[in-house]
Amino acid sequence: MAEQISLREDRHVHSRFSDGEGSLAQNIAAAEALGLQDLTCVDHVRVSTDWVPAYVEAVRAARPSTAVRLGCGIEAKLLDTGGALDLPPEIDGVDAIYAADHQVPLADGPHHPRQIAAEIESGERDAAAVIEAIVTSTTAAVRRYPDIVIAHLFSVLPKIGLDERDVAPELLQQLAAACFESGACVEISERWRCPTAQTLRPFLEHGVTVLVSTDSHRSETIGRYEYCADVVAELDAFARAK
């Protein structure tokens, strides 16, 4: 339950392999300085990315020189309601795939949040149907790929004028069940300040592993939590009230 969520980890940190400012070595040093036990190196990919083998080897080479347990992850955006991710063909050696709602994944592909927000505001598109499509896409990705971590769940909602409270409970139950059945994890994101403790309750009730992460792009913010600590405390309170 909530007491198993550790704040002595940072499971989503970017490096210069994609859009982070720090090198792998700088990120590891920052984690060591804070006494973190786990650090997952995560960098953005798309179908055209060709540096994943070099990235995997760099993380592998760094492991013997640190007491911090290093994971090797890649982050790819959700593309459609079939659960497709924007992944390159060569991802051997990657420990986890972070599925991210950078855009709004609909049946015909990803749409920019500004477009969807305008269509919802004009009445051209139904907000509930958009939310269902986001959950359907995430659920399908969890079932389609191994070793999935759901990155910053529902971070796209504020961009389209919606809120996690707009997500129907049955949709959360659907996604939580798929995560448990597939062994997928979900992160609490410091950078994106999501998901809420209320959103996470069904995941914990299903026995889904919840991780904490900063989604840092600078080494000096690695492992430094305010939002995540508050959510974990709230989940602890839920657990004690049972």
C-alpha positions in Angstrom: 0.0 0.0 0.0 1.0 3.7 0.4 3.7 2.9 2.9 5.6 1.0 0.2 6.0 4.1 -1.9 9.6 5.3 -1.4 10.8 8.9 -1.6 14.4 7.7 -1.7 14.1 7.1 -5.4 13.7 9.1 -8.6 12.4 7.0 -11.3 12.3 9.5 -14.2 15.3 11.7 -14.9 16.4 13.1 -18.3 19.9 13.5 -19.6 21.7 15.0 -22.6 20.8 11.9 -24.6 17.5 13.7 -25.3 16.5 17.1 -23.7 18.1 17.0 -20.3 20.9 19.5 -19.3 23.0 17.0 -17.3 25.1 14.0 -18.3 24.4 10.6 -16.9 27.4 11.0 -14.6 26.1 14.3 -13.3 22.6 12.9 -12.7 24.1 9.9 -10.8 26.2 12.2 -8.7 23.2 14.2 -7.7 21.3 11.0 -6.7 24.3 9.9 -4.7 24.5 13.2 -2.9 20.9 12.8 -1.7 21.3 9.2 -0.7 18.8 7.9 -3.3 18.5 4.2 -3.6 17.1 4.1 -7.1 17.5 6.3 -10.2 15.9 5.6 -13.5 17.5 7.3 -16.5 14.7 8.1 -18.9 15.1 9.9 -22.2 12.7 10.9 -24.9 12.5 8.8 -28.1 10.5 8.7 -31.3 10.3 6.3 -34.2 13.4 7.9 -35.8 15.6 7.8 -32.7 18.9 5.9 -33.5 20.9 6.3 -30.3 19.1 3.8 -28.0 21.9 1.1 -28.2 24.5 3.7 -27.2 22.3 5.0 -24.4 21.7 1.5 -23.1 25.4 0.8 -23.1 26.2 4.0 -21.3 23.7 3.2 -18.5 25.1 -0.3 -18.3 28.7 1.0 -18.1 27.8 3.3 -15.2 26.2 0.7 -12.9 29.4 -0.8 -11.5 30.7 2.6 -10.3 27.7 3.6 -8.1 25.7 2.1 -5.2 22.5 3.7 -6.7 20.4 1.1 -8.5 20.3 2.4 -12.1 17.3 1.7 -14.4 17.3 2.4 -18.1 14.1 3.8 -19.5 12.8 5.5 -22.6 9.8 7.8 -22.9 7.5 7.7 -25.8 4.2 9.5 -26.5 0.9 7.7 -26.9 -0.3 7.8 -30.5 -3.8 6.4 -30.7 -6.5 4.4 -29.0 -4.9 1.2 -30.2 -2.1 1.9 -27.7 0.6 2.5 -30.2 3.7 4.3 -28.9 6.2 6.5 -30.8 9.0 4.0 -30.4 12.1 3.2 -32.5 12.6 -0.3 -33.7 15.8 -1.0 -31.6 15.1 -0.9 -27.9 16.9 -4.0 -26.7 18.3 -3.6 -23.2 15.7 -1.0 -22.1 14.2 -1.8 -18.6 11.1 0.2 -18.9 9.0 2.1 -21.5 7.4 5.3 -20.2 4.1 5.9 -21.9 3.3 9.6 -22.0 0.3 11.7 -22.9 2.3 14.5 -24.6 -0.6 15.0 -27.0 -4.2 13.7 -27.1 -4.2 10.2 -28.5 -7.4 9.6 -30.5 -8.5 6.9 -32.9 -7.0 8.7 -35.9 -3.7 9.6 -34.1 -2.2 12.2 -31.8 -3.8 15.7 -31.7 -2.3 18.9 -30.3 -3.9 19.8 -26.9 -4.7 23.4 -28.1 -6.8 21.9 -31.0 -8.7 19.6 -28.7 -9.3 22.4 -26.1 -10.7 24.6 -28.8 -13.0 21.9 -30.1 -14.3 21.1 -26.6 -14.9 24.8 -26.0 -16.8 25.2 -29.2 -18.9 22.0 -28.6 -17.4 20.3 -31.6 -15.9 17.6 -29.5 -17.3 15.9 -26.3 -15.0 16.2 -23.3 -16.1 12.8 -21.8 -15.3 11.1 -25.1 -11.8 12.7 -25.1 -11.2 11.5 -21.6 -12.3 8.0 -22.5 -10.0 8.0 -25.5 -7.0 9.0 -23.3 -7.8 6.2 -20.9 -8.5 3.7 -23.7 -5.1 4.6 -25.3 -3.2 4.2 -22.0 -5.0 0.9 -21.2 -4.2 -0.5 -24.7 -0.5 0.5 -24.4 -0.2 -1.2 -21.0 -1.6 -4.4 -22.6 0.4 -4.0 -25.8 3.9 -3.5 -24.5 6.0 -5.1 -21.7 7.5 -3.1 -18.8 5.3 -0.1 -19.0 5.4 2.8 -16.6 2.6 5.3 -17.1 4.3 8.7 -17.1 2.7 11.8 -15.5 -0.8 10.2 -15.8 -3.4 12.8 -17.0 -0.9 15.7 -17.4 -2.6 16.5 -20.7 -6.0 17.2 -19.1 -5.3 20.8 -17.8 -3.9 21.6 -21.3 -7.4 20.9 -22.7 -9.3 22.6 -20.0 -10.2 19.4 -18.0 -9.3 18.0 -14.6 -8.6 14.6 -13.1 -11.9 14.9 -11.3 -13.6 14.7 -14.7 -12.4 11.1 -15.2 -15.2 8.6 -14.5 -14.4 6.1 -11.7 -15.1 3.2 -13.9 -12.4 4.3 -16.3 -9.9 4.5 -13.5 -10.8 1.0 -12.4 -10.4 -0.2 -16.0 -6.9 1.3 -16.2 -5.9 0.1 -12.7 -7.0 -3.4 -13.5 -5.0 -3.5 -16.8 -1.9 -2.2 -15.0 -2.2 -5.0 -12.3 -2.8 -7.7 -14.9 0.1 -6.5 -17.1 2.6 -5.7 -14.3 2.7 -2.0 -15.3 3.6 0.8 -12.9 2.3 4.4 -12.5 4.4 7.3 -11.4 3.6 10.4 -9.3 5.3 13.3 -11.2 6.8 16.2 -9.3 7.2 18.2 -12.4 3.7 17.8 -13.7 2.0 17.6 -10.3 -0.1 14.6 -11.1 -1.8 12.3 -10.6 -3.7 13.1 -7.4 -4.0 10.8 -4.5 -7.7 10.3 -5.3 -6.8 9.2 -8.8 -4.2 6.8 -7.4 -6.4 5.0 -4.9 -7.8 2.4 -7.4 -4.2 1.6 -8.5 -3.1 0.9 -4.9 -6.3 -1.1 -4.2 -5.5 -3.3 -7.2 -1.9 -3.7 -6.0 -0.2 -1.7 -8.7 3.3 -0.4 -8.0 3.5 3.4 -7.6 6.8 5.2 -8.2 7.9 8.7 -7.5 9.8 10.8 -9.9 10.8 14.4 -10.6 10.9 14.2 -14.4 14.0 16.3 -13.9 15.8 17.9 -16.8 18.4 19.4 -14.5 20.5 17.5 -12.1 20.0 19.9 -9.2 16.2 19.1 -9.0 16.7 15.3 -8.9 15.1 13.6 -5.9 13.6 16.8 -4.5 10.0 16.4 -3.7 7.1 18.5 -2.5 4.1 17.5 -4.5 5.1 13.8 -4.4 5.6 13.9 -0.7 2.2 15.4 -0.2 0.5 12.8 -2.3 2.3 10.0 -0.5 1.2 11.4 2.8 -2.4 11.7 1.7 -2.3 8.0 0.5 -0.9 7.0 3.9 -3.8 8.8 5.5 -6.3 6.9 3.3 -4.6 3.6 4.3 -4.8 4.5 8.0 -8.5 5.4 7.7 -9.4 2.0 6.4 
